[in-house]
Amino acid sequence: KSKIFEVKIYHSGFCTYQVKAKTESEAVKKARKFPINKNEIFNNLENWKEADDAEEIIKYANNIK
């Protein structure tokens, strides 16, 4: 008999910014405040298979067909 699972598939991605700062840590802090470049992040998404997860759903299994 088939079971119902909630599955989370994780992806990694990044955005690239050019930031003027005195130190690397300052540059990272500044870049974290910038908006996400959606086009760039979608273009470089990669599967992160080690983080994927599946959990059997027992509570609602009878309500899903």
N, CA and C atoms as a LAMMPS dump frame, in Angstrom:
ITEM: TIMESTEP
0
ITEM: NUMBER OF ATOMS
195
ITEM: BOX BOUNDS ff ff ff
-5.0000000000000000e+02 5.0000000000000000e+02
-5.0000000000000000e+02 5.0000000000000000e+02
-5.0000000000000000e+02 5.0000000000000000e+02
ITEM: ATOMS id mol type element x y z
1 1 1 N 0.842 -1.185 0
2 1 2 C 0 0 0
3 1 3 C 0.886 1.247 0
4 2 1 N 0.519 2.199 -0.83
5 2 2 C 1.28 3.446 -0.911
6 2 3 C 1.063 4.292 0.331
7 3 1 N 2.074 5.081 0.652
8 3 2 C 2.015 5.995 1.787
9 3 3 C 2.136 7.42 1.276
10 4 1 N 1.771 8.364 2.095
11 4 2 C 1.882 9.777 1.749
12 4 3 C 3.081 10.363 2.482
13 5 1 N 3.91 11.121 1.747
14 5 2 C 5.101 11.739 2.323
15 5 3 C 5.101 13.231 2.028
16 6 1 N 5.576 13.994 2.977
17 6 2 C 5.882 15.402 2.728
18 6 3 C 7.366 15.448 2.413
19 7 1 N 7.703 15.95 1.228
20 7 2 C 9.088 15.923 0.761
21 7 3 C 9.582 17.352 0.561
22 8 1 N 10.76 17.632 1.082
23 8 2 C 11.409 18.923 0.885
24 8 3 C 12.658 18.696 0.045
25 9 1 N 12.707 19.324 -1.127
26 9 2 C 13.864 19.252 -2.009
27 9 3 C 14.603 20.582 -1.876
28 10 1 N 15.838 20.508 -1.439
29 10 2 C 16.618 21.718 -1.195
30 10 3 C 17.502 22.042 -2.399
31 11 1 N 17.711 23.321 -2.594
32 11 2 C 18.586 23.816 -3.646
33 11 3 C 19.515 24.866 -3.053
34 12 1 N 20.671 24.969 -3.641
35 12 2 C 21.581 26.037 -3.231
36 12 3 C 21.727 27.001 -4.4
37 13 1 N 21.917 28.23 -4.073
38 13 2 C 22.091 29.249 -5.095
39 13 3 C 22.787 30.448 -4.489
40 14 1 N 23.093 31.41 -5.315
41 14 2 C 23.784 32.586 -4.803
42 14 3 C 23.509 33.785 -5.695
43 15 1 N 23.758 34.967 -5.143
44 15 2 C 23.745 36.214 -5.893
45 15 3 C 25.113 36.853 -5.732
46 16 1 N 25.578 37.504 -6.775
47 16 2 C 26.883 38.153 -6.767
48 16 3 C 26.692 39.663 -6.708
49 17 1 N 27.429 40.302 -5.812
50 17 2 C 27.358 41.752 -5.66
51 17 3 C 28.762 42.332 -5.661
52 18 1 N 28.898 43.56 -6.109
53 18 2 C 30.15 44.305 -5.966
54 18 3 C 29.908 45.346 -4.885
55 19 1 N 30.712 45.27 -3.809
56 19 2 C 30.472 46.082 -2.622
57 19 3 C 31.737 46.841 -2.25
58 20 1 N 31.592 48.114 -1.951
59 20 2 C 32.711 48.917 -1.46
60 20 3 C 32.699 48.843 0.067
61 21 1 N 33.814 48.347 0.655
62 21 2 C 33.902 48.191 2.108
63 21 3 C 35.362 48.158 2.528
64 22 1 N 35.605 48.301 3.826
65 22 2 C 36.969 48.275 4.358
66 22 3 C 37.457 46.858 4.64
67 23 1 N 36.54 45.943 4.953
68 23 2 C 36.925 44.563 5.267
69 23 3 C 35.967 43.594 4.591
70 24 1 N 36.374 42.327 4.518
71 24 2 C 35.506 41.3 3.938
72 24 3 C 34.213 41.161 4.733
73 25 1 N 34.32 41.161 6.06
74 25 2 C 33.112 40.99 6.879
75 25 3 C 32.15 42.169 6.7
76 26 1 N 32.686 43.364 6.55
77 26 2 C 31.833 44.528 6.295
78 26 3 C 31.152 44.391 4.935
79 27 1 N 31.891 43.911 3.942
80 27 2 C 31.321 43.723 2.603
81 27 3 C 30.183 42.709 2.636
82 28 1 N 30.372 41.616 3.366
83 28 2 C 29.324 40.593 3.468
84 28 3 C 28.093 41.176 4.154
85 29 1 N 28.283 41.904 5.244
86 29 2 C 27.15 42.51 5.96
87 29 3 C 26.373 43.462 5.057
88 30 1 N 27.085 44.26 4.276
89 30 2 C 26.421 45.186 3.356
90 30 3 C 25.654 44.425 2.277
91 31 1 N 26.292 43.4 1.714
92 31 2 C 25.667 42.65 0.619
93 31 3 C 24.41 41.92 1.083
94 32 1 N 24.375 41.488 2.331
95 32 2 C 23.187 40.794 2.853
96 32 3 C 21.955 41.692 2.861
97 33 1 N 22.148 42.979 2.836
98 33 2 C 21.033 43.934 2.846
99 33 3 C 20.508 44.232 1.441
100 34 1 N 21.246 43.833 0.418
101 34 2 C 20.838 44.104 -0.956
102 34 3 C 19.674 43.191 -1.351
103 35 1 N 18.857 43.631 -2.287
104 35 2 C 17.777 42.76 -2.768
105 35 3 C 18.341 41.567 -3.538
106 36 1 N 17.588 40.491 -3.521
107 36 2 C 17.981 39.282 -4.246
108 36 3 C 17.761 39.502 -5.74
109 37 1 N 18.75 39.158 -6.537
110 37 2 C 18.63 39.203 -7.99
111 37 3 C 17.982 37.885 -8.42
112 38 1 N 16.666 37.908 -8.617
113 38 2 C 15.92 36.674 -8.89
114 38 3 C 16.405 35.962 -10.148
115 39 1 N 16.75 36.713 -11.19
116 39 2 C 17.227 36.075 -12.421
117 39 3 C 18.518 35.312 -12.179
118 40 1 N 19.446 35.922 -11.449
119 40 2 C 20.725 35.256 -11.187
120 40 3 C 20.543 34.024 -10.312
121 41 1 N 19.739 34.144 -9.269
122 41 2 C 19.599 33.02 -8.341
123 41 3 C 18.918 31.831 -9.022
124 42 1 N 17.943 32.074 -9.886
125 42 2 C 17.297 30.97 -10.598
126 42 3 C 18.236 30.328 -11.614
127 43 1 N 19.115 31.123 -12.208
128 43 2 C 20.044 30.587 -13.204
129 43 3 C 21.134 29.712 -12.608
130 44 1 N 21.441 29.888 -11.319
131 44 2 C 22.535 29.102 -10.756
132 44 3 C 22.102 28.134 -9.659
133 45 1 N 20.804 27.859 -9.553
134 45 2 C 20.346 26.887 -8.562
135 45 3 C 20.909 25.504 -8.861
136 46 1 N 21.339 24.827 -7.819
137 46 2 C 21.814 23.453 -7.944
138 46 3 C 21.163 22.608 -6.865
139 47 1 N 20.911 21.345 -7.182
140 47 2 C 20.359 20.443 -6.174
141 47 3 C 21.328 20.285 -5.021
142 48 1 N 20.775 20.218 -3.824
143 48 2 C 21.555 19.969 -2.615
144 48 3 C 21.018 18.675 -2.029
145 49 1 N 21.324 17.566 -2.707
146 49 2 C 20.727 16.267 -2.407
147 49 3 C 20.956 15.817 -0.973
148 50 1 N 22.075 16.222 -0.368
149 50 2 C 22.373 15.808 1.002
150 50 3 C 21.354 16.364 1.994
151 51 1 N 20.678 17.439 1.635
152 51 2 C 19.725 18.073 2.549
153 51 3 C 18.282 17.643 2.303
154 52 1 N 18.012 16.959 1.184
155 52 2 C 16.646 16.545 0.877
156 52 3 C 16.094 15.673 1.997
157 53 1 N 14.774 15.77 2.203
158 53 2 C 14.165 15.096 3.341
159 53 3 C 12.756 14.647 2.977
160 54 1 N 12.363 13.5 3.487
161 54 2 C 10.996 13.015 3.326
162 54 3 C 10.515 12.504 4.67
163 55 1 N 9.27 12.844 4.995
164 55 2 C 8.685 12.426 6.265
165 55 3 C 7.295 11.883 5.994
166 56 1 N 7.036 10.689 6.477
167 56 2 C 5.725 10.089 6.263
168 56 3 C 4.671 10.902 6.997
169 57 1 N 3.562 11.136 6.316
170 57 2 C 2.446 11.864 6.91
171 57 3 C 1.412 10.841 7.338
172 58 1 N 1.252 10.686 8.614
173 58 2 C 0.297 9.707 9.138
174 58 3 C -1.024 10.386 9.477
175 59 1 N -0.95 11.565 10.054
176 59 2 C -2.122 12.273 10.555
177 59 3 C -3.179 12.497 9.472
178 60 1 N -2.751 12.852 8.251
179 60 2 C -3.692 13.204 7.194
180 60 3 C -3.733 12.181 6.056
181 61 1 N -3.075 11.076 6.2
182 61 2 C -2.955 10.117 5.099
183 61 3 C -4.304 9.644 4.588
184 62 1 N -5.287 9.515 5.439
185 62 2 C -6.598 9.026 5.012
186 62 3 C -7.38 10.069 4.219
187 63 1 N -6.982 11.342 4.309
188 63 2 C -7.696 12.406 3.604
189 63 3 C -7.113 12.709 2.231
190 64 1 N -5.962 12.144 1.9
191 64 2 C -5.304 12.412 0.624
192 64 3 C -5.486 11.215 -0.293
193 65 1 N -5.861 11.472 -1.543
194 65 2 C -6.094 10.372 -2.484
195 65 3 C -4.993 10.297 -3.497
